[in-house]
Amino acid sequence: MKKLLLTWGLSVCLLLPTHFTHADGLLPIISFAAGLLNQGVFPKSDAYTTDDDIEIIADDGVNLSANIFVPNDINGQAPAIIFINSWGLNEYEYLKQAGELAEKGYIVLSYSTRGWGTSGGQINTAGPKDMADLSNVIDFLIANYPVDPNNIGSAGISYGSGISLLGAAHDDRIKAVSAMSSWGDLVDALYGNNTPRLVWGEILTLTGDLLGDMDPIVNQHWDDIKNQNLANIPTVKDWASIRSPINYVQQLNENNTAVYLGKAYGDNLFQPNTLLDMFSQLTGPKHIDLVPGTHATAELLPSLVGIGDNLIWENTYKWFDIHLKGESNDLSNAKPLNMRIKFEGRYESFDDYPIAETRNTDLYFHPRSTFDTGDLETYSYDAWFGKDNTINAWAGTLFSTQIPLLSQLLEQFEIPILADVSAASDYRSIYFESDRLDSTMKIRGNPSIKVNVQPHYNKMQLVAYLYDMDWTGTGRLITHGVITLPQAPWGEKIELNFDMVTTAYDVPKGNRLVIAFDTKDPEYKSPTGADYFVDFEFSRNMESKLTVPHL
């Protein structure tokens, strides 16, 4: 598998423009592909020297493999940055960025966390041992290199980002962090709204087994989540909670850590909602860039193959220049929340999250009938006699997040996820459409759902999709949300409330909003394969609605 990845990477290199190289002519993808095989192919420069033979010993005797870039013209002490590997990768992940930062005067050390690359020990999944290891890495840097102990930063993508945030909470020597494709609440990431994240959970456990030395507890916890072993879920949540940066906001605030975050709307591994919850609670220097794409693609594709906007890495460099060097740049005075509007190619910035400038519009569900689809109205359903609409759960429908990873990646390149709304099964799904909008609706934030249903089984799942539908009946997916009841009250009428994934999207004047529901999606593990029914309930005493935050 590793050889296949290396061959693929080398093949891609032949297709790249010749100007996308390091100063020494090295293509970044060559270095990255070689790193997958634990072979460091280092960029070369007269501005720094490198050492690939570093070994740091953890408190329990585990060796941590590392490399370092040291500028040649250090006068006294220099700021330092520690790079921490993503899940499945190692100390060679950031060689391109390490060289560029070393040329800017930073001492840059990258290490493989325990269980990855050639480091010893078992994968601790951003747990207490990883926190102690990061502190040991800082000790090593200060003891062996001319590092300014007051200007140390940490950075990483995905797994490395979470350890960076958690490490900064545990060790106040970390002054600034860049956390790219990170998570806020690991419980929510794995099991938000009682819903197992099937695709990403399988990817993580498979890569951990193939490429790392994984603690068996990780597979055990994932099996408990995937199979809805409810007696064991509290233990899983306890394990995940201590690995959730949102639970350490107080420490980050007390340390006055400068936190930079980069996140994609379509990151269905770590959806942005809880990361934004954490962001809203931070009181120190902070900035977040929200962009289209999926997990880690907004960071990897621009930097490795020169495709797309490299904003997240550019702002990472600027963030460290501000907070580790004391320099000023355009990020110094930028508003903390920066959102790229999906399919519009432009950014909008705000002072904080939730966005103060937004207002909420409630659109109420009205039932479908023989000659009419369901409607979204500005007034609640107020019939004297109740009514219900029924859907069946034996299969999914045209309403979908479509191909996991790929469909969200394509959004990064302005290719939307589409659905023929009227062609979707009205046996297995239901949708409600608004009137044509008389002005553009600029959605910013988390749309939310309140819906009254009656499950006709002891388990159920409900997936909601928000579409922008044009005059042809074609819907562009704006965002989605999911909720699962692993123990549903069979035959009871219940109210469900859940948020959809954060987004920034403009629905054009003349188009309609559509909220659609079915019971399965490729991203998520269904609680049952049973053929059951769900009734959507309508009466003056059971209000169902979509709440949309917009400018």
C-alpha positions as CSV (number, residue, x, y, z in Angstrom):
1,M,0.0,0.0,0.0
2,K,2.8,2.4,0.9
3,K,4.6,1.7,-2.4
4,L,1.4,2.3,-4.3
5,L,1.0,5.7,-2.6
6,L,4.6,6.6,-3.5
7,T,4.1,5.5,-7.1
8,W,1.0,7.6,-7.3
9,G,2.7,10.6,-5.8
10,L,5.6,10.4,-8.2
11,S,3.2,10.0,-11.2
12,V,1.3,13.2,-10.1
13,C,4.6,15.1,-10.1
14,L,5.1,14.6,-13.8
15,L,1.8,16.4,-14.4
16,L,2.6,19.4,-12.2
17,P,3.7,22.8,-13.5
18,T,7.4,23.2,-13.2
19,H,7.1,26.5,-11.3
20,F,5.5,24.6,-8.4
21,T,8.7,23.5,-6.7
22,H,10.9,24.4,-3.8
23,A,13.8,26.8,-4.4
24,D,16.1,23.8,-4.9
25,G,13.8,22.4,-7.6
26,L,12.2,19.7,-5.4
27,L,8.5,19.0,-5.9
28,P,6.6,19.0,-2.5
29,I,4.6,15.9,-3.5
30,I,7.9,13.9,-4.0
31,S,8.9,14.7,-0.4
32,F,5.5,13.9,0.9
33,A,5.2,10.6,-0.9
34,A,8.6,9.5,0.3
35,G,7.7,10.5,3.8
36,L,4.9,7.9,3.7
37,L,7.6,5.3,3.6
38,N,9.4,7.0,6.5
39,Q,12.1,8.3,4.0
40,G,12.7,12.0,4.6
41,V,13.5,13.9,1.4
42,F,14.4,17.3,2.8
43,P,14.4,20.6,0.9
44,K,17.8,22.2,0.8
45,S,18.7,25.8,1.4
46,D,21.7,27.9,2.5
47,A,19.5,29.5,5.1
48,Y,19.3,26.5,7.4
49,T,20.7,23.1,8.4
50,T,18.7,20.0,9.1
51,D,19.1,17.0,11.3
52,D,17.0,13.8,10.7
53,D,18.5,11.7,13.5
54,I,16.8,13.1,16.5
55,E,15.3,10.8,19.2
56,I,13.4,12.2,22.2
57,I,12.8,9.9,25.1
58,A,9.3,10.1,26.7
59,D,8.7,9.7,30.4
60,D,7.9,6.0,30.1
61,G,11.0,5.3,27.9
62,V,9.3,5.4,24.6
63,N,11.4,6.9,21.8
64,L,9.9,9.7,19.7
65,S,11.5,10.1,16.2
66,A,12.0,13.7,15.1
67,N,13.8,16.0,12.7
68,I,14.7,19.7,12.9
69,F,15.4,22.7,10.8
70,V,17.7,25.3,12.3
71,P,18.4,28.7,10.7
72,N,22.0,29.5,10.1
73,D,21.9,33.1,11.1
74,I,20.5,33.0,14.6
75,N,21.6,35.8,16.9
76,G,20.9,34.8,20.4
77,Q,17.5,33.0,20.6
78,A,14.9,32.2,17.9
79,P,11.2,31.4,18.0
80,A,10.3,27.8,17.5
81,I,7.5,25.8,16.0
82,I,6.7,22.2,16.7
83,F,4.8,20.2,14.0
84,I,2.8,17.2,15.0
85,N,1.8,14.5,12.5
86,S,-1.7,13.7,11.2
87,W,-3.3,10.3,11.8
88,G,-1.6,7.8,9.6
89,L,1.4,10.1,8.9
90,N,4.7,10.8,10.6
91,E,7.5,13.3,11.2
92,Y,8.1,13.9,7.4
93,E,4.6,15.4,6.8
94,Y,5.6,19.0,7.0
95,L,9.0,19.2,5.4
96,K,7.9,21.8,2.8
97,Q,6.5,24.1,5.5
98,A,9.4,23.5,7.9
99,G,11.9,24.6,5.2
100,E,9.8,27.8,4.5
101,L,9.5,28.7,8.1
102,A,13.2,28.0,8.8
103,E,14.0,30.5,6.0
104,K,11.8,33.0,7.9
105,G,14.0,32.5,11.0
106,Y,12.1,29.8,13.0
107,I,13.6,26.7,14.5
108,V,11.2,24.0,13.4
109,L,11.0,20.5,14.9
110,S,8.6,17.8,13.6
111,Y,8.0,14.6,15.5
112,S,6.1,11.4,15.1
113,T,3.7,10.9,17.9
114,R,3.9,7.6,19.7
115,G,2.7,4.6,17.7
116,W,3.3,6.4,14.3
117,G,6.3,6.4,11.9
118,T,9.3,5.0,13.7
119,S,8.3,6.2,17.1
120,G,7.7,3.6,19.8
121,G,4.7,2.9,21.9
122,Q,1.1,2.5,21.1
123,I,-1.1,5.3,19.6
124,N,-2.6,7.2,22.6
125,T,-5.2,9.1,20.4
126,A,-4.4,12.5,21.8
127,G,-4.5,11.2,25.3
128,P,-2.5,12.0,28.5
129,K,0.7,10.3,27.2
130,D,0.6,12.5,24.1
131,M,0.3,15.6,26.3
132,A,3.3,14.5,28.3
133,D,5.2,13.7,25.1
134,L,4.6,17.2,23.7
135,S,6.0,18.8,27.0
136,N,9.0,16.5,26.7
137,V,9.6,17.7,23.1
138,I,9.5,21.3,24.4
139,D,12.0,20.4,27.1
140,F,14.3,18.9,24.5
141,L,14.1,21.9,22.2
142,I,14.9,24.4,25.0
143,A,17.8,22.2,26.3
144,N,19.5,21.6,23.0
145,Y,18.8,24.6,20.7
146,P,18.8,28.4,21.0
147,V,15.1,28.5,21.4
148,D,13.3,31.5,22.9
149,P,11.2,29.8,25.6
150,N,8.7,32.6,25.5
151,N,8.0,32.2,21.8
152,I,7.1,28.6,21.1
153,G,4.2,27.5,18.8
154,S,2.7,24.2,17.8
155,A,0.8,23.2,14.7
156,G,-0.7,20.3,12.9
157,I,-3.4,19.0,10.6
158,S,-6.2,16.7,12.0
159,Y,-4.6,14.5,14.7
160,G,-1.7,16.9,15.1
161,S,-4.1,19.9,15.4
162,G,-6.0,18.3,18.3
163,I,-2.8,17.5,20.1
164,S,-1.6,21.0,19.5
165,L,-4.7,22.5,21.1
166,L,-4.8,20.0,24.0
167,G,-1.0,20.4,24.5
168,A,-1.4,24.2,24.7
169,A,-4.0,23.8,27.4
170,H,-1.7,21.5,29.4
171,D,1.6,23.4,28.8
172,D,1.5,27.2,29.0
173,R,4.9,27.4,27.2
174,I,3.0,27.0,23.9
175,K,2.2,30.6,23.1
176,A,0.5,30.2,19.7
177,V,-1.3,27.3,17.9
178,S,-2.3,26.6,14.4
179,A,-4.9,23.8,14.4
180,M,-6.0,22.8,10.9
181,S,-9.0,20.4,10.3
182,S,-9.3,20.1,14.1
183,W,-12.1,19.0,16.3
184,G,-13.8,20.6,19.3
185,D,-15.7,17.7,20.9
186,L,-14.5,14.2,20.1
187,V,-17.7,12.7,21.4
188,D,-19.6,14.7,18.8
189,A,-17.1,13.8,16.1
190,L,-17.6,10.1,16.6
191,Y,-21.2,9.9,17.8
192,G,-22.9,13.2,17.5
193,N,-26.7,13.0,18.0
194,N,-26.2,9.3,18.8
195,T,-25.1,8.7,15.1
196,P,-21.9,6.7,14.3
197,R,-19.8,8.4,11.7
198,L,-19.5,5.2,9.6
199,V,-17.1,6.2,6.8
200,W,-14.6,8.1,8.8
201,G,-14.7,5.7,11.7
202,E,-13.8,2.8,9.4
203,I,-11.1,4.9,7.7
204,L,-9.5,5.8,11.0
205,T,-9.4,2.3,12.4
206,L,-8.2,0.8,9.2
207,T,-5.3,3.2,8.8
208,G,-4.5,2.9,12.4
209,D,-4.2,-0.9,12.1
210,L,-2.3,-0.8,8.8
211,L,0.1,2.1,9.4
212,G,0.5,2.5,13.2
213,D,0.7,0.5,16.4
214,M,-2.8,1.1,17.7
215,D,-4.0,0.6,21.2
216,P,-6.7,-2.1,21.1
217,I,-9.0,0.2,23.0
218,V,-9.6,2.3,19.9
219,N,-11.1,-0.6,17.9
220,Q,-13.1,-1.6,21.0
221,H,-14.6,1.8,21.4
222,W,-15.3,2.1,17.7
223,D,-17.1,-1.3,17.7
224,D,-19.2,-0.1,20.7
225,I,-20.2,3.1,18.8
226,K,-20.8,1.4,15.4
227,N,-22.8,-1.4,16.9
228,Q,-24.7,0.9,19.4
229,N,-23.6,-1.1,22.4
230,L,-25.4,1.3,24.7
231,A,-24.1,-0.1,27.9
232,N,-20.5,0.8,26.9
233,I,-21.2,4.2,25.4
234,P,-20.7,6.1,28.7
235,T,-17.2,4.6,28.9
236,V,-16.5,5.7,25.3
237,K,-17.7,9.2,26.0
238,D,-15.5,9.5,29.1
239,W,-12.5,8.4,27.0
240,A,-13.4,10.9,24.2
241,S,-14.1,13.7,26.6
242,I,-10.6,14.0,27.9
243,R,-9.5,14.2,24.3
244,S,-11.8,17.1,23.5
245,P,-10.3,20.6,23.3
246,I,-13.6,22.2,24.0
247,N,-13.3,20.9,27.6
248,Y,-10.1,22.8,28.1
249,V,-11.2,26.3,27.0
250,Q,-10.6,27.7,30.5
251,Q,-7.0,26.6,30.5
252,L,-6.4,28.0,27.0
253,N,-8.0,31.3,28.2
254,E,-5.9,31.3,31.3
255,N,-2.7,30.7,29.2
256,N,-3.8,33.4,26.8
257,T,-2.9,31.1,24.0
258,A,-3.2,32.6,20.5
259,V,-5.4,30.1,18.6
260,Y,-5.6,29.9,14.8
261,L,-8.2,27.5,13.3
262,G,-8.7,26.4,9.7
263,K,-11.8,24.3,8.9
264,A,-13.7,23.0,5.9
265,Y,-17.6,23.0,5.9
266,G,-17.6,19.5,4.4
267,D,-15.3,18.0,7.0
268,N,-17.6,15.1,8.0
269,L,-14.9,13.6,10.2
270,F,-14.8,16.6,12.5
271,Q,-17.8,18.7,11.5
272,P,-17.3,22.4,12.3
273,N,-20.1,23.0,14.8
274,T,-18.4,22.1,18.1
275,L,-15.1,23.7,16.9
276,L,-17.1,27.0,16.5
277,D,-18.6,26.4,19.9
278,M,-15.1,26.3,21.3
279,F,-14.0,29.3,19.2
280,S,-16.9,31.4,20.6
281,Q,-15.7,30.7,24.2
282,L,-12.0,31.6,23.6
283,T,-11.1,35.0,25.1
284,G,-7.5,35.2,23.9
285,P,-6.2,36.0,20.4
286,K,-8.2,33.9,17.9
287,H,-9.0,33.6,14.3
288,I,-10.8,31.0,12.2
289,D,-11.0,30.5,8.4
290,L,-14.0,28.5,7.1
291,V,-13.7,27.2,3.6
292,P,-15.3,24.6,1.3
293,G,-13.8,21.1,1.0
294,T,-13.5,18.1,3.2
295,H,-11.1,16.9,5.9
296,A,-7.6,18.2,5.4
297,T,-8.0,18.9,1.6
298,A,-7.9,22.7,2.0
299,E,-4.5,22.3,3.6
300,L,-3.0,19.4,1.6
301,L,-4.0,20.1,-2.1
302,P,-2.7,23.7,-2.4
303,S,0.5,23.0,-0.6
304,L,1.4,19.7,-2.3
305,V,0.0,20.0,-5.8
306,G,-0.6,23.7,-6.2
307,I,-4.4,23.3,-6.6
308,G,-6.7,25.7,-4.9
309,D,-6.5,28.6,-2.4
310,N,-3.6,28.2,0.1
311,L,-5.2,30.6,2.6
312,I,-4.9,28.3,5.6
313,W,-1.2,27.8,5.4
314,E,-0.6,31.4,4.4
315,N,-2.5,32.5,7.5
316,T,-0.7,30.0,9.7
317,Y,2.6,31.6,8.8
318,K,1.1,35.1,9.4
319,W,-0.3,33.9,12.8
320,F,3.1,32.8,14.0
321,D,4.8,36.0,12.7
322,I,2.3,38.0,14.8
323,H,2.4,36.0,18.0
324,L,5.9,34.6,18.0
325,K,7.8,37.4,16.3
326,G,5.7,40.4,17.2
327,E,5.3,41.4,13.6
328,S,2.3,43.1,12.0
329,N,0.5,41.9,8.8
330,D,-2.9,42.0,7.3
331,L,-4.1,39.3,9.7
332,S,-3.2,41.5,12.7
333,N,-6.3,43.6,12.2
334,A,-8.6,41.1,10.5
335,K,-11.9,40.2,12.0
336,P,-11.6,36.9,13.8
337,L,-14.2,34.9,11.8
338,N,-13.6,34.6,8.1
339,M,-16.0,32.6,5.9
340,R,-15.7,31.7,2.3
341,I,-19.1,31.7,0.7
342,K,-19.8,28.4,-1.0
343,F,-19.7,28.6,-4.8
344,E,-19.3,32.3,-4.7
345,G,-15.5,32.6,-4.5
346,R,-15.5,35.4,-2.0
347,Y,-15.0,35.8,1.8
348,E,-16.9,37.6,4.5
349,S,-15.6,38.4,7.9
350,F,-17.3,38.9,11.3
351,D,-16.4,39.8,14.8
352,D,-17.3,36.5,16.5
353,Y,-19.5,33.5,16.4
354,P,-22.5,33.2,16.6
355,I,-22.6,36.1,14.1
356,A,-24.3,39.1,15.7
357,E,-25.5,40.4,12.3
358,T,-27.6,37.4,11.6
359,R,-31.3,37.0,12.3
360,N,-33.3,33.8,12.5
361,T,-36.2,33.1,10.1
362,D,-38.6,30.3,11.1
363,L,-40.2,28.3,8.2
364,Y,-42.9,25.9,9.4
365,F,-43.7,22.5,7.9
366,H,-47.1,22.0,6.3
367,P,-48.1,18.5,5.3
368,R,-48.1,17.2,1.7
369,S,-51.3,16.1,0.1
370,T,-52.4,14.1,-3.0
371,F,-51.8,17.1,-5.3
372,D,-49.3,19.1,-3.3
373,T,-45.8,18.6,-1.9
374,G,-45.1,19.7,1.6
375,D,-44.7,23.4,2.1
376,L,-42.4,25.7,4.2
377,E,-44.5,28.7,5.3
378,T,-43.9,31.7,7.5
379,Y,-46.8,30.7,9.7
380,S,-47.4,27.5,11.7
381,Y,-49.8,24.7,10.7
382,D,-53.0,25.4,12.5
383,A,-55.6,22.8,11.4
384,W,-58.1,21.7,14.0
385,F,-57.6,18.0,13.1
386,G,-54.1,16.4,13.1
387,K,-52.6,14.9,10.0
388,D,-49.5,12.7,9.3
389,N,-47.3,11.9,6.3
390,T,-45.4,8.6,6.3
391,I,-42.1,7.5,4.9
392,N,-40.4,4.1,4.8
393,A,-36.9,3.3,5.9
394,W,-35.9,0.3,3.9
395,A,-33.4,2.3,1.7
396,G,-31.9,5.7,1.0
397,T,-33.0,8.1,-1.7
398,L,-31.8,10.7,-4.1
399,F,-31.5,13.0,-1.1
400,S,-27.9,12.3,0.0
401,T,-24.5,13.7,0.8
402,Q,-23.5,11.4,-2.1
403,I,-20.0,9.9,-2.4
404,P,-18.2,10.3,0.9
405,L,-15.1,12.4,0.8
406,L,-15.2,12.9,-3.0
407,S,-18.4,14.9,-3.2
408,Q,-17.3,17.2,-0.4
409,L,-13.9,17.5,-2.0
410,L,-15.5,18.6,-5.3
411,E,-17.3,21.4,-3.5
412,Q,-13.8,22.8,-2.9
413,F,-13.6,23.2,-6.7
414,E,-17.1,24.8,-7.0
415,I,-18.8,21.6,-8.0
416,P,-22.0,21.3,-5.9
417,I,-23.9,18.2,-4.7
418,L,-27.1,18.1,-6.8
419,A,-30.4,16.3,-6.5
420,D,-33.5,16.2,-8.7
421,V,-35.9,17.1,-5.9
422,S,-39.2,16.0,-7.5
423,A,-37.7,12.7,-8.6
424,A,-36.9,11.6,-5.1
425,S,-39.0,8.8,-3.8
426,D,-42.1,10.1,-1.9
427,Y,-42.4,6.6,-0.3
428,R,-39.0,6.7,1.4
429,S,-38.6,10.5,1.8
430,I,-40.5,13.7,2.2
431,Y,-39.6,17.3,1.4
432,F,-41.0,20.8,2.1
433,E,-40.4,23.7,-0.2
434,S,-40.7,27.5,0.4
435,D,-42.2,30.1,-1.9
436,R,-39.8,31.7,-4.4
437,L,-37.5,34.0,-2.4
438,D,-38.1,37.7,-3.1
439,S,-34.5,38.5,-2.2
440,T,-31.2,36.7,-1.8
441,M,-31.1,34.7,1.5
442,K,-27.5,34.8,2.9
443,I,-27.3,31.8,5.2
444,R,-24.5,32.1,7.8
445,G,-24.3,29.6,10.6
446,N,-26.2,26.5,11.7
447,P,-29.8,26.0,10.4
448,S,-31.7,23.9,12.9
449,I,-34.6,21.5,12.8
450,K,-37.6,20.9,15.1
451,V,-39.8,18.1,13.8
452,N,-42.5,15.9,15.3
453,V,-42.5,12.3,14.3
454,Q,-43.9,8.9,15.3
455,P,-41.5,6.0,14.8
456,H,-43.0,2.6,14.1
457,Y,-40.0,0.6,15.4
458,N,-37.7,0.6,18.4
459,K,-34.9,2.3,16.4
460,M,-34.8,5.1,13.9
461,Q,-32.6,7.5,12.0
462,L,-33.6,10.8,10.4
463,V,-31.3,12.7,8.0
464,A,-32.2,16.2,7.0
465,Y,-30.9,17.9,3.8
466,L,-31.3,21.6,3.1
467,Y,-31.3,22.5,-0.7
468,D,-31.3,25.6,-2.9
469,M,-33.8,24.6,-5.6
470,D,-33.9,26.5,-8.9
471,W,-36.8,26.7,-11.4
472,T,-35.9,23.3,-13.0
473,G,-36.4,21.5,-9.7
474,T,-32.6,20.9,-9.3
475,G,-31.5,21.2,-5.7
476,R,-27.9,22.2,-4.6
477,L,-27.1,20.9,-1.2
478,I,-26.5,23.7,1.2
479,T,-26.0,21.6,4.4
480,H,-27.4,18.6,6.2
481,G,-27.9,17.1,9.7
482,V,-28.7,13.8,11.3
483,I,-30.1,12.3,14.4
484,T,-30.4,8.7,15.5
485,L,-32.6,7.1,18.2
486,P,-30.9,3.7,19.1
487,Q,-33.8,3.2,21.5
488,A,-36.9,4.8,19.9
489,P,-40.3,4.9,21.7
490,W,-42.2,2.7,19.3
491,G,-45.6,4.2,18.4
492,E,-45.1,7.4,20.5
493,K,-45.3,10.9,19.0
494,I,-42.0,12.7,19.9
495,E,-40.3,16.0,19.1
496,L,-36.8,15.9,17.7
497,N,-34.4,18.9,17.8
498,F,-31.0,19.0,16.1
499,D,-28.6,21.4,14.3
500,M,-27.4,21.1,10.8
501,V,-23.8,21.6,9.8
502,T,-22.4,25.1,9.8
503,T,-22.4,26.8,6.4
504,A,-22.1,30.0,4.5
505,Y,-24.3,30.0,1.4
506,D,-26.3,32.5,-0.7
507,V,-29.7,31.3,-2.0
508,P,-30.5,33.5,-5.0
509,K,-33.6,35.6,-5.4
510,G,-36.3,33.5,-7.2
511,N,-35.1,30.1,-5.9
512,R,-36.7,28.1,-3.2
513,L,-35.5,26.6,0.0
514,V,-36.2,22.9,0.3
515,I,-35.8,20.8,3.5
516,A,-35.9,17.1,2.7
517,F,-35.8,14.0,5.0
518,D,-35.0,10.4,4.6
519,T,-33.6,7.7,7.0
520,K,-30.2,6.7,5.6
521,D,-27.1,8.4,4.3
522,P,-23.7,6.9,3.2
523,E,-21.8,8.9,5.8
524,Y,-23.6,7.4,8.7
525,K,-24.3,4.0,10.3
526,S,-28.0,3.1,10.3
527,P,-29.2,1.7,13.6
528,T,-31.1,-1.1,11.9
529,G,-31.7,-2.9,8.6
530,A,-35.3,-3.3,9.5
531,D,-38.1,-2.1,7.1
532,Y,-39.9,0.3,9.3
533,F,-42.1,3.5,8.9
534,V,-41.8,7.0,10.3
535,D,-44.8,9.3,10.5
536,F,-44.4,13.1,10.3
537,E,-47.0,14.6,12.6
538,F,-48.9,17.9,12.0
539,S,-51.3,19.6,14.2
540,R,-51.7,23.0,16.0
541,N,-50.1,21.4,19.1
542,M,-47.1,19.8,17.3
543,E,-45.2,22.6,15.6
544,S,-42.4,21.5,13.2
545,K,-40.0,24.1,11.6
546,L,-36.7,24.9,10.0
547,T,-34.8,27.8,11.6
548,V,-32.4,29.6,9.2
549,P,-29.8,32.1,10.5
550,H,-29.1,34.7,7.7
551,L,-27.9,38.2,7.2
